Structures are given as structure tokens and as C-alpha cells.
Amino acid sequence: MKKTIKKLDNNVVKALTKVCERLKDKNPHFLWLTHTADYANFPNSLLVYFVFSDRNAVSEFNCSDEKDRVIKHMHSELLKAGVLLKQPKRHVFVDSEEACELEHQGDWAARIRKQ
């Protein structure tokens, strides 16, 4: 990984860590997040996966104002890190541990590759 790409990825990780910690404090069903990116097509290729405990928690989150607030916070933190997303909602996937267990036997790498 080139030095500039590594620095950019580190900045993305720092920004998303802030989002993750805040959401963990506010939503007991939120567990973790991760991201993927093809830095040859960045930031268009950036995808952020928000992982909740179960499908009900995902449904609640998707139908609430909380999702919009989280996306705005993510966008704000990424902007501070120098990453501009033109349509932040298109970069977000919401999923659950329960669904991954049922559909991919807990193999998150396989699940994310299917997205």
C-alpha cells in the first residue's frame, strides 16, 4: 500500500471510529462497523457497514431518524478527514450478526464480498 493511500485509510479509520463509539453509546443493539474501499476509485468506492445484533434492531434503525443522524455524523467526520461523499446514504449498508450467522455461517468476509 502506498504511503498516501495508507495515510488516507488511517484518516478514514479514525473518522469512522468516532462514529462507531458514538453510536455504541447511543444504541445498545449496535455492535461494530467496518469499511471497504478501492482506493483507485476513492471515495466513490467507500462502503461502510454498520452491524447490529439482530434483524429487528436493523429494522428499527432503518425506520428511525437515528439512521439519518448517524449518516450525517459519518459524513461530517469524513469531511473533517478530507473525504467528501456526494451521496453519503449510498455508501452505507446496515446489517446484523444474526443475518450473517444464518446466511454465511458468521463469515463476514464472504458476506461483504457478496454486496
N, CA, C and O atoms as CSV, one atom per row, in Angstrom:
chain,resi,resn,atom,element,x,y,z
A,1,MET,N,N,0.852,-1.172,0.000
A,1,MET,CA,C,0.000,0.000,0.000
A,1,MET,C,C,0.899,1.238,0.000
A,1,MET,O,O,1.824,1.349,0.805
A,2,LYS,N,N,0.615,2.154,-0.907
A,2,LYS,CA,C,1.399,3.384,-0.979
A,2,LYS,C,C,1.210,4.213,0.282
A,2,LYS,O,O,0.196,4.109,0.973
A,3,LYS,N,N,2.190,5.020,0.557
A,3,LYS,CA,C,2.178,5.846,1.767
A,3,LYS,C,C,0.953,6.774,1.812
A,3,LYS,O,O,0.327,6.920,2.862
A,4,THR,N,N,0.614,7.395,0.686
A,4,THR,CA,C,-0.529,8.322,0.669
A,4,THR,C,C,-1.847,7.582,0.879
A,4,THR,O,O,-2.752,8.084,1.545
A,5,ILE,N,N,-1.945,6.388,0.306
A,5,ILE,CA,C,-3.167,5.602,0.474
A,5,ILE,C,C,-3.280,5.124,1.914
A,5,ILE,O,O,-4.369,5.133,2.487
A,6,LYS,N,N,-2.174,4.711,2.498
A,6,LYS,CA,C,-2.185,4.274,3.895
A,6,LYS,C,C,-2.602,5.421,4.816
A,6,LYS,O,O,-3.367,5.220,5.760
A,7,LYS,N,N,-2.100,6.614,4.538
A,7,LYS,CA,C,-2.478,7.784,5.346
A,7,LYS,C,C,-3.967,8.083,5.182
A,7,LYS,O,O,-4.651,8.367,6.165
A,8,LEU,N,N,-4.466,8.023,3.967
A,8,LEU,CA,C,-5.884,8.259,3.716
A,8,LEU,C,C,-6.734,7.225,4.445
A,8,LEU,O,O,-7.728,7.575,5.082
A,9,ASP,N,N,-6.349,5.955,4.354
A,9,ASP,CA,C,-7.104,4.907,5.036
A,9,ASP,C,C,-7.069,5.111,6.550
A,9,ASP,O,O,-8.083,4.918,7.220
A,10,ASN,N,N,-5.925,5.497,7.094
A,10,ASN,CA,C,-5.837,5.783,8.528
A,10,ASN,C,C,-6.784,6.907,8.932
A,10,ASN,O,O,-7.410,6.846,9.990
A,11,ASN,N,N,-6.888,7.932,8.092
A,11,ASN,CA,C,-7.811,9.038,8.376
A,11,ASN,C,C,-9.264,8.572,8.331
A,11,ASN,O,O,-10.084,8.997,9.144
A,12,VAL,N,N,-9.573,7.704,7.387
A,12,VAL,CA,C,-10.928,7.146,7.300
A,12,VAL,C,C,-11.224,6.318,8.549
A,12,VAL,O,O,-12.309,6.425,9.121
A,13,VAL,N,N,-10.280,5.504,8.970
A,13,VAL,CA,C,-10.460,4.666,10.168
A,13,VAL,C,C,-10.684,5.547,11.398
A,13,VAL,O,O,-11.569,5.258,12.204
A,14,LYS,N,N,-9.913,6.595,11.552
A,14,LYS,CA,C,-10.083,7.490,12.705
A,14,LYS,C,C,-11.468,8.136,12.697
A,14,LYS,O,O,-12.124,8.217,13.736
A,15,ALA,N,N,-11.909,8.594,11.531
A,15,ALA,CA,C,-13.231,9.223,11.426
A,15,ALA,C,C,-14.338,8.217,11.744
A,15,ALA,O,O,-15.272,8.532,12.481
A,16,LEU,N,N,-14.235,7.023,11.194
A,16,LEU,CA,C,-15.274,6.016,11.426
A,16,LEU,C,C,-15.253,5.488,12.855
A,16,LEU,O,O,-16.289,5.078,13.378
A,17,THR,N,N,-14.099,5.493,13.483
A,17,THR,CA,C,-14.018,5.090,14.889
A,17,THR,C,C,-14.827,6.047,15.763
A,17,THR,O,O,-15.502,5.611,16.696
A,18,LYS,N,N,-14.766,7.324,15.474
A,18,LYS,CA,C,-15.564,8.306,16.222
A,18,LYS,C,C,-17.053,8.025,16.052
A,18,LYS,O,O,-17.817,8.074,17.016
A,19,VAL,N,N,-17.457,7.732,14.825
A,19,VAL,CA,C,-18.862,7.411,14.548
A,19,VAL,C,C,-19.268,6.148,15.297
A,19,VAL,O,O,-20.341,6.089,15.898
A,20,CYS,N,N,-18.411,5.150,15.259
A,20,CYS,CA,C,-18.684,3.870,15.918
A,20,CYS,C,C,-18.864,4.052,17.425
A,20,CYS,O,O,-19.833,3.559,18.002
A,21,GLU,N,N,-17.944,4.748,18.048
A,21,GLU,CA,C,-18.018,4.932,19.502
A,21,GLU,C,C,-19.262,5.711,19.914
A,21,GLU,O,O,-19.892,5.397,20.924
A,22,ARG,N,N,-19.605,6.709,19.141
A,22,ARG,CA,C,-20.805,7.488,19.454
A,22,ARG,C,C,-22.068,6.637,19.335
A,22,ARG,O,O,-22.953,6.701,20.189
A,23,LEU,N,N,-22.141,5.843,18.273
A,23,LEU,CA,C,-23.330,5.015,18.074
A,23,LEU,C,C,-23.414,3.912,19.135
A,23,LEU,O,O,-24.509,3.565,19.577
A,24,LYS,N,N,-22.282,3.366,19.539
A,24,LYS,CA,C,-22.283,2.357,20.608
A,24,LYS,C,C,-22.839,2.941,21.906
A,24,LYS,O,O,-23.524,2.251,22.663
A,25,ASP,N,N,-22.541,4.212,22.155
A,25,ASP,CA,C,-23.055,4.872,23.352
A,25,ASP,C,C,-24.557,5.116,23.279
A,25,ASP,O,O,-25.234,5.130,24.307
A,26,LYS,N,N,-25.080,5.307,22.080
A,26,LYS,CA,C,-26.484,5.685,21.920
A,26,LYS,C,C,-27.426,4.527,21.622
A,26,LYS,O,O,-28.621,4.614,21.906
A,27,ASN,N,N,-26.906,3.446,21.055
A,27,ASN,CA,C,-27.782,2.348,20.649
A,27,ASN,C,C,-27.219,1.027,21.172
A,27,ASN,O,O,-26.173,0.577,20.703
A,28,PRO,N,N,-27.895,0.400,22.133
A,28,PRO,CA,C,-27.371,-0.833,22.725
A,28,PRO,C,C,-27.343,-2.025,21.765
A,28,PRO,O,O,-26.692,-3.029,22.054
A,29,HIS,N,N,-28.025,-1.930,20.651
A,29,HIS,CA,C,-28.058,-3.034,19.684
A,29,HIS,C,C,-26.974,-2.919,18.617
A,29,HIS,O,O,-26.722,-3.863,17.868
A,30,PHE,N,N,-26.336,-1.748,18.558
A,30,PHE,CA,C,-25.240,-1.571,17.601
A,30,PHE,C,C,-23.989,-2.220,18.162
A,30,PHE,O,O,-23.655,-2.031,19.332
A,31,LEU,N,N,-23.284,-3.000,17.313
A,31,LEU,CA,C,-22.108,-3.730,17.770
A,31,LEU,C,C,-20.796,-3.179,17.225
A,31,LEU,O,O,-19.867,-2.923,17.990
A,32,TRP,N,N,-20.713,-2.996,15.919
A,32,TRP,CA,C,-19.462,-2.565,15.317
A,32,TRP,C,C,-19.708,-2.073,13.893
A,32,TRP,O,O,-20.807,-2.206,13.355
A,33,LEU,N,N,-18.667,-1.504,13.297
A,33,LEU,CA,C,-18.731,-1.134,11.889
A,33,LEU,C,C,-17.403,-1.455,11.237
A,33,LEU,O,O,-16.382,-1.615,11.906
A,34,THR,N,N,-17.436,-1.544,9.935
A,34,THR,CA,C,-16.229,-1.736,9.151
A,34,THR,C,C,-16.419,-1.037,7.817
A,34,THR,O,O,-17.511,-0.565,7.500
A,35,HIS,N,N,-15.361,-0.975,7.049
A,35,HIS,CA,C,-15.464,-0.335,5.741
A,35,HIS,C,C,-14.608,-1.074,4.723
A,35,HIS,O,O,-13.679,-1.803,5.071
A,36,THR,N,N,-14.945,-0.867,3.465
A,36,THR,CA,C,-14.134,-1.346,2.354
A,36,THR,C,C,-13.968,-0.182,1.388
A,36,THR,O,O,-14.786,0.737,1.352
A,37,ALA,N,N,-12.907,-0.237,0.614
A,37,ALA,CA,C,-12.689,0.800,-0.390
A,37,ALA,C,C,-11.682,0.314,-1.418
A,37,ALA,O,O,-10.728,-0.396,-1.100
A,38,ASP,N,N,-11.921,0.709,-2.638
A,38,ASP,CA,C,-10.948,0.532,-3.708
A,38,ASP,C,C,-10.338,1.917,-3.902
A,38,ASP,O,O,-10.964,2.807,-4.479
A,39,TYR,N,N,-9.123,2.087,-3.419
A,39,TYR,CA,C,-8.540,3.426,-3.414
A,39,TYR,C,C,-8.189,3.945,-4.802
A,39,TYR,O,O,-7.819,5.110,-4.944
A,40,ALA,N,N,-8.297,3.110,-5.823
A,40,ALA,CA,C,-8.160,3.591,-7.197
A,40,ALA,C,C,-9.425,4.333,-7.629
A,40,ALA,O,O,-9.405,5.102,-8.591
A,41,ASN,N,N,-10.521,4.098,-6.912
A,41,ASN,CA,C,-11.803,4.755,-7.210
A,41,ASN,C,C,-12.392,5.337,-5.922
A,41,ASN,O,O,-13.562,5.124,-5.606
A,42,PHE,N,N,-11.580,6.052,-5.212
A,42,PHE,CA,C,-11.984,6.615,-3.924
A,42,PHE,C,C,-12.370,8.076,-4.112
A,42,PHE,O,O,-11.699,8.772,-4.874
A,43,PRO,N,N,-13.400,8.571,-3.468
A,43,PRO,CA,C,-14.222,7.986,-2.424
A,43,PRO,C,C,-15.469,7.255,-2.917
A,43,PRO,O,O,-16.251,6.748,-2.113
A,44,ASN,N,N,-15.655,7.199,-4.239
A,44,ASN,CA,C,-16.862,6.553,-4.768
A,44,ASN,C,C,-17.003,5.105,-4.322
A,44,ASN,O,O,-18.120,4.609,-4.179
A,45,SER,N,N,-15.897,4.427,-4.102
A,45,SER,CA,C,-15.942,3.010,-3.751
A,45,SER,C,C,-16.074,2.750,-2.250
A,45,SER,O,O,-16.220,1.599,-1.839
A,46,LEU,N,N,-16.027,3.778,-1.443
A,46,LEU,CA,C,-16.102,3.587,0.010
A,46,LEU,C,C,-17.473,3.046,0.406
A,46,LEU,O,O,-18.507,3.611,0.050
A,47,LEU,N,N,-17.461,1.946,1.146
A,47,LEU,CA,C,-18.681,1.368,1.696
A,47,LEU,C,C,-18.477,1.180,3.188
A,47,LEU,O,O,-17.449,0.659,3.621
A,48,VAL,N,N,-19.461,1.608,3.975
A,48,VAL,CA,C,-19.393,1.491,5.425
A,48,VAL,C,C,-20.518,0.559,5.869
A,48,VAL,O,O,-21.685,0.771,5.537
A,49,TYR,N,N,-20.150,-0.470,6.622
A,49,TYR,CA,C,-21.089,-1.482,7.092
A,49,TYR,C,C,-21.334,-1.281,8.578
A,49,TYR,O,O,-20.409,-1.393,9.383
A,50,PHE,N,N,-22.573,-0.985,8.945
A,50,PHE,CA,C,-22.981,-0.836,10.341
A,50,PHE,C,C,-23.622,-2.159,10.762
A,50,PHE,O,O,-24.578,-2.611,10.133
A,51,VAL,N,N,-23.104,-2.774,11.814
A,51,VAL,CA,C,-23.556,-4.104,12.205
A,51,VAL,C,C,-24.257,-4.041,13.566
A,51,VAL,O,O,-23.711,-3.555,14.556
A,52,PHE,N,N,-25.483,-4.552,13.568
A,52,PHE,CA,C,-26.312,-4.600,14.766
A,52,PHE,C,C,-26.453,-6.050,15.215
A,52,PHE,O,O,-26.037,-6.969,14.509
A,53,SER,N,N,-27.032,-6.246,16.374
A,53,SER,CA,C,-27.144,-7.588,16.942
A,53,SER,C,C,-28.095,-8.490,16.160
A,53,SER,O,O,-27.788,-9.659,15.926
A,54,ASP,N,N,-29.250,-7.952,15.752
A,54,ASP,CA,C,-30.242,-8.808,15.104
A,54,ASP,C,C,-31.044,-8.033,14.070
A,54,ASP,O,O,-30.909,-6.817,13.933
A,55,ARG,N,N,-31.870,-8.757,13.356
A,55,ARG,CA,C,-32.651,-8.154,12.264
A,55,ARG,C,C,-33.660,-7.123,12.770
A,55,ARG,O,O,-33.923,-6.128,12.094
A,56,ASN,N,N,-34.217,-7.354,13.940
A,56,ASN,CA,C,-35.163,-6.376,14.497
A,56,ASN,C,C,-34.471,-5.041,14.750
A,56,ASN,O,O,-35.039,-3.983,14.480
A,57,ALA,N,N,-33.258,-5.090,15.263
A,57,ALA,CA,C,-32.501,-3.862,15.511
A,57,ALA,C,C,-32.200,-3.134,14.198
A,57,ALA,O,O,-32.229,-1.905,14.137
A,58,VAL,N,N,-31.913,-3.903,13.161
A,58,VAL,CA,C,-31.674,-3.311,11.842
A,58,VAL,C,C,-32.936,-2.614,11.346
A,58,VAL,O,O,-32.873,-1.484,10.862
A,59,SER,N,N,-34.074,-3.280,11.465
A,59,SER,CA,C,-35.347,-2.687,11.028
A,59,SER,C,C,-35.654,-1.409,11.789
A,59,SER,O,O,-36.037,-0.401,11.195
A,60,GLU,N,N,-35.487,-1.451,13.097
A,60,GLU,CA,C,-35.727,-0.256,13.917
A,60,GLU,C,C,-34.821,0.886,13.485
A,60,GLU,O,O,-35.277,2.018,13.320
A,61,PHE,N,N,-33.557,0.596,13.304
A,61,PHE,CA,C,-32.592,1.625,12.906
A,61,PHE,C,C,-32.938,2.196,11.535
A,61,PHE,O,O,-32.927,3.412,11.344
A,62,ASN,N,N,-33.244,1.318,10.583
A,62,ASN,CA,C,-33.550,1.766,9.224
A,62,ASN,C,C,-34.805,2.619,9.147
A,62,ASN,O,O,-34.933,3.454,8.251
A,63,CYS,N,N,-35.734,2.420,10.077
A,63,CYS,CA,C,-37.003,3.154,10.060
A,63,CYS,C,C,-36.997,4.364,10.990
A,63,CYS,O,O,-38.036,4.990,11.199
A,64,SER,N,N,-35.851,4.692,11.542
A,64,SER,CA,C,-35.809,5.769,12.530
A,64,SER,C,C,-35.053,6.984,12.005
A,64,SER,O,O,-34.341,6.920,11.003
A,65,ASP,N,N,-35.233,8.088,12.714
A,65,ASP,CA,C,-34.460,9.296,12.418
A,65,ASP,C,C,-32.998,9.106,12.797
A,65,ASP,O,O,-32.124,9.824,12.312
A,66,GLU,N,N,-32.740,8.136,13.666
A,66,GLU,CA,C,-31.369,7.885,14.114
A,66,GLU,C,C,-30.453,7.576,12.930
A,66,GLU,O,O,-29.304,8.015,12.913
A,67,LYS,N,N,-30.937,6.839,11.958
A,67,LYS,CA,C,-30.117,6.491,10.796
A,67,LYS,C,C,-29.651,7.747,10.077
A,67,LYS,O,O,-28.476,7.856,9.727
A,68,ASP,N,N,-30.552,8.696,9.851
A,68,ASP,CA,C,-30.170,9.941,9.184
A,68,ASP,C,C,-29.140,10.711,10.002
A,68,ASP,O,O,-28.194,11.276,9.452
A,69,ARG,N,N,-29.331,10.731,11.326
A,69,ARG,CA,C,-28.363,11.427,12.193
A,69,ARG,C,C,-26.991,10.759,12.130
A,69,ARG,O,O,-25.966,11.439,12.085
A,70,VAL,N,N,-26.976,9.451,12.127
A,70,VAL,CA,C,-25.700,8.722,12.068
A,70,VAL,C,C,-25.002,8.985,10.730
A,70,VAL,O,O,-23.791,9.199,10.690
A,71,ILE,N,N,-25.754,8.968,9.658
A,71,ILE,CA,C,-25.159,9.227,8.342
A,71,ILE,C,C,-24.616,10.650,8.274
A,71,ILE,O,O,-23.537,10.874,7.726
A,72,LYS,N,N,-25.344,11.602,8.820
A,72,LYS,CA,C,-24.852,12.988,8.857
A,72,LYS,C,C,-23.574,13.091,9.683
A,72,LYS,O,O,-22.635,13.789,9.300
A,73,HIS,N,N,-23.544,12.397,10.811
A,73,HIS,CA,C,-22.350,12.404,11.650
A,73,HIS,C,C,-21.172,11.755,10.916
A,73,HIS,O,O,-20.054,12.268,10.956
A,74,MET,N,N,-21.422,10.636,10.252
A,74,MET,CA,C,-20.382,9.970,9.474
A,74,MET,C,C,-19.850,10.908,8.390
A,74,MET,O,O,-18.639,11.036,8.206
A,75,HIS,N,N,-20.754,11.552,7.690
A,75,HIS,CA,C,-20.368,12.473,6.624
A,75,HIS,C,C,-19.524,13.612,7.179
A,75,HIS,O,O,-18.512,13.990,6.588
A,76,SER,N,N,-19.940,14.150,8.304
A,76,SER,CA,C,-19.204,15.240,8.945
A,76,SER,C,C,-17.796,14.807,9.350
A,76,SER,O,O,-16.830,15.526,9.097
A,77,GLU,N,N,-17.678,13.649,9.972
A,77,GLU,CA,C,-16.358,13.153,10.400
A,77,GLU,C,C,-15.463,12.857,9.197
A,77,GLU,O,O,-14.264,13.131,9.229
A,78,LEU,N,N,-16.043,12.301,8.147
A,78,LEU,CA,C,-15.251,12.038,6.950
A,78,LEU,C,C,-14.808,13.342,6.286
A,78,LEU,O,O,-13.690,13.437,5.780
A,79,LEU,N,N,-15.686,14.341,6.289
A,79,LEU,CA,C,-15.296,15.649,5.745
A,79,LEU,C,C,-14.108,16.231,6.501
A,79,LEU,O,O,-13.187,16.781,5.896
A,80,LYS,N,N,-14.132,16.109,7.822
A,80,LYS,CA,C,-13.008,16.580,8.640
A,80,LYS,C,C,-11.723,15.854,8.269
A,80,LYS,O,O,-10.630,16.404,8.397
A,81,ALA,N,N,-11.861,14.619,7.811
A,81,ALA,CA,C,-10.706,13.813,7.410
A,81,ALA,C,C,-10.330,14.049,5.945
A,81,ALA,O,O,-9.395,13.435,5.430
A,82,GLY,N,N,-11.064,14.942,5.281
A,82,GLY,CA,C,-10.759,15.276,3.896
A,82,GLY,C,C,-11.439,14.395,2.868
A,82,GLY,O,O,-11.015,14.343,1.714
A,83,VAL,N,N,-12.499,13.698,3.280
A,83,VAL,CA,C,-13.214,12.791,2.372
A,83,VAL,C,C,-14.611,13.340,2.118
A,83,VAL,O,O,-15.414,13.456,3.044
A,84,LEU,N,N,-14.897,13.676,0.876
A,84,LEU,CA,C,-16.211,14.205,0.506
A,84,LEU,C,C,-17.010,13.115,-0.203
A,84,LEU,O,O,-16.604,12.596,-1.243
A,85,LEU,N,N,-18.152,12.785,0.386
A,85,LEU,CA,C,-19.089,11.849,-0.233
A,85,LEU,C,C,-20.243,12.656,-0.802
A,85,LEU,O,O,-20.913,13.383,-0.069
A,86,LYS,N,N,-20.480,12.536,-2.094
A,86,LYS,CA,C,-21.551,13.309,-2.720
A,86,LYS,C,C,-22.927,12.852,-2.272
A,86,LYS,O,O,-23.826,13.675,-2.097
A,87,GLN,N,N,-23.102,11.557,-2.086
A,87,GLN,CA,C,-24.375,10.989,-1.624
A,87,GLN,C,C,-24.068,9.988,-0.511
A,87,GLN,O,O,-23.993,8.786,-0.767
A,88,PRO,N,N,-23.891,10.467,0.710
A,88,PRO,CA,C,-23.463,9.598,1.815
A,88,PRO,C,C,-24.335,8.367,2.037
A,88,PRO,O,O,-23.820,7.314,2.414
A,89,LYS,N,N,-25.636,8.474,1.815
A,89,LYS,CA,C,-26.527,7.329,2.047
A,89,LYS,C,C,-26.183,6.137,1.151
A,89,LYS,O,O,-26.430,4.988,1.518
A,90,ARG,N,N,-25.619,6.412,-0.008
A,90,ARG,CA,C,-25.275,5.334,-0.943
A,90,ARG,C,C,-24.042,4.552,-0.505
A,90,ARG,O,O,-23.727,3.511,-1.081
A,91,HIS,N,N,-23.350,5.046,0.504
A,91,HIS,CA,C,-22.129,4.408,0.982
A,91,HIS,C,C,-22.358,3.586,2.246
A,91,HIS,O,O,-21.407,3.067,2.830
A,92,VAL,N,N,-23.614,3.465,2.671
A,92,VAL,CA,C,-23.930,2.817,3.946
A,92,VAL,C,C,-24.729,1.535,3.735
A,92,VAL,O,O,-25.709,1.512,2.991
A,93,PHE,N,N,-24.294,0.474,4.400
A,93,PHE,CA,C,-25.045,-0.775,4.484
A,93,PHE,C,C,-25.290,-1.056,5.957
A,93,PHE,O,O,-24.403,-0.870,6.791
A,94,VAL,N,N,-26.488,-1.503,6.269
A,94,VAL,CA,C,-26.829,-1.855,7.652
A,94,VAL,C,C,-27.132,-3.344,7.668
A,94,VAL,O,O,-27.914,-3.842,6.858
A,95,ASP,N,N,-26.505,-4.043,8.597
A,95,ASP,CA,C,-26.612,-5.495,8.628
A,95,ASP,C,C,-26.634,-5.965,10.073
A,95,ASP,O,O,-26.553,-5.161,11.002
A,96,SER,N,N,-26.745,-7.286,10.254
A,96,SER,CA,C,-26.777,-7.827,11.614
A,96,SER,C,C,-25.942,-9.091,11.735
A,96,SER,O,O,-25.732,-9.825,10.770
A,97,GLU,N,N,-25.478,-9.316,12.945
A,97,GLU,CA,C,-24.770,-10.558,13.256
A,97,GLU,C,C,-25.686,-11.749,13.000
A,97,GLU,O,O,-25.257,-12.772,12.465
A,98,GLU,N,N,-26.951,-11.606,13.388
A,98,GLU,CA,C,-27.921,-12.680,13.206
A,98,GLU,C,C,-28.016,-13.097,11.737
A,98,GLU,O,O,-27.967,-14.287,11.426
A,99,ALA,N,N,-28.150,-12.131,10.839
A,99,ALA,CA,C,-28.281,-12.428,9.412
A,99,ALA,C,C,-27.009,-13.074,8.866
A,99,ALA,O,O,-27.086,-13.997,8.056
A,100,CYS,N,N,-25.859,-12.604,9.294
A,100,CYS,CA,C,-24.599,-13.189,8.832
A,100,CYS,C,C,-24.465,-14.637,9.303
A,100,CYS,O,O,-24.016,-15.501,8.550
A,101,GLU,N,N,-24.851,-14.892,10.535
A,101,GLU,CA,C,-24.806,-16.268,11.044
A,101,GLU,C,C,-25.709,-17.191,10.229
A,101,GLU,O,O,-25.312,-18.296,9.860
A,102,LEU,N,N,-26.920,-16.727,9.954
A,102,LEU,CA,C,-27.883,-17.555,9.227
A,102,LEU,C,C,-27.505,-17.761,7.766
A,102,LEU,O,O,-27.689,-18.853,7.228
A,103,GLU,N,N,-26.982,-16.728,7.122
A,103,GLU,CA,C,-26.762,-16.783,5.681
A,103,GLU,C,C,-25.328,-17.105,5.274
A,103,GLU,O,O,-25.100,-17.617,4.178
A,104,HIS,N,N,-24.357,-16.812,6.143
A,104,HIS,CA,C,-22.949,-17.028,5.795
A,104,HIS,C,C,-22.158,-17.704,6.917
A,104,HIS,O,O,-20.928,-17.655,6.926
A,105,GLN,N,N,-22.850,-18.323,7.846
A,105,GLN,CA,C,-22.224,-19.023,8.961
A,105,GLN,C,C,-21.203,-18.146,9.690
A,105,GLN,O,O,-20.168,-18.627,10.151
A,106,GLY,N,N,-21.513,-16.862,9.782
A,106,GLY,CA,C,-20.663,-15.926,10.514
A,106,GLY,C,C,-19.446,-15.443,9.750
A,106,GLY,O,O,-18.595,-14.764,10.325
A,107,ASP,N,N,-19.340,-15.770,8.480
A,107,ASP,CA,C,-18.186,-15.380,7.667
A,107,ASP,C,C,-18.428,-13.989,7.057
A,107,ASP,O,O,-18.999,-13.862,5.974
A,108,TRP,N,N,-17.988,-12.973,7.768
A,108,TRP,CA,C,-18.219,-11.598,7.325
A,108,TRP,C,C,-17.486,-11.276,6.030
A,108,TRP,O,O,-18.001,-10.520,5.207
A,109,ALA,N,N,-16.319,-11.822,5.838
A,109,ALA,CA,C,-15.580,-11.554,4.594
A,109,ALA,C,C,-16.385,-12.025,3.387
A,109,ALA,O,O,-16.476,-11.317,2.384
A,110,ALA,N,N,-16.959,-13.199,3.482
A,110,ALA,CA,C,-17.790,-13.715,2.385
A,110,ALA,C,C,-19.037,-12.861,2.201
A,110,ALA,O,O,-19.442,-12.574,1.074
A,111,ARG,N,N,-19.634,-12.464,3.294
A,111,ARG,CA,C,-20.849,-11.651,3.223
A,111,ARG,C,C,-20.587,-10.301,2.560
A,111,ARG,O,O,-21.366,-9.846,1.723
A,112,ILE,N,N,-19.506,-9.683,2.936
A,112,ILE,CA,C,-19.174,-8.370,2.370
A,112,ILE,C,C,-18.817,-8.486,0.892
A,112,ILE,O,O,-19.156,-7.605,0.102
A,113,ARG,N,N,-18.139,-9.562,0.514
A,113,ARG,CA,C,-17.809,-9.758,-0.912
A,113,ARG,C,C,-19.069,-9.852,-1.764
A,113,ARG,O,O,-19.044,-9.483,-2.938
A,114,LYS,N,N,-20.175,-10.340,-1.194
A,114,LYS,CA,C,-21.428,-10.505,-1.949
A,114,LYS,C,C,-22.156,-9.177,-2.147
A,114,LYS,O,O,-23.037,-9.091,-3.003
A,115,GLN,N,N,-21.822,-8.166,-1.399
A,115,GLN,CA,C,-22.512,-6.870,-1.501
A,115,GLN,C,C,-22.291,-6.236,-2.846
A,115,GLN,O,O,-22.798,-5.144,-3.104
